[in-house]
Amino acid sequence: MTWVPPACTLPTAEQPLRVAEFDALFARSVRGHARPARRRLTLTLEPTPEVAATAAGLVMRETGCCSFFTFTLTAANGRLELDVEADHEDVLDAIERRAS
């Protein structure tokens, strides 16, 4: 959990649970990823309504405690992508490692 920046307001005891939720989403649903910019990561997810709903719920909760994130969930042309932007490049590095 050392990559969680001090700006995160999620209680410390809840942080491993949130990481586990992201890990579960990544393990079940990530089909690919790209790093189009230093502070932007694009995850290609399994394009199903269930995955879209899970991802949307998770990122909505995450933005409640981590204001340094911007998430964009896009469903188009049979694809589902989650763009993750953050002020902390090391956080994106960690997310990229966990997602791959």
Buried (B, 14 or more C-beta within 10 A) or exposed (E): EEBBEEEBEBEEEEBEEBBEBBEEBBEEBBEEBEEEEEBBBBBBBBBEEEBBEBBEEBBEEBEEBBEBBBBEBEBEEEEBBBBBBBBBEEBBBBBBEBBE
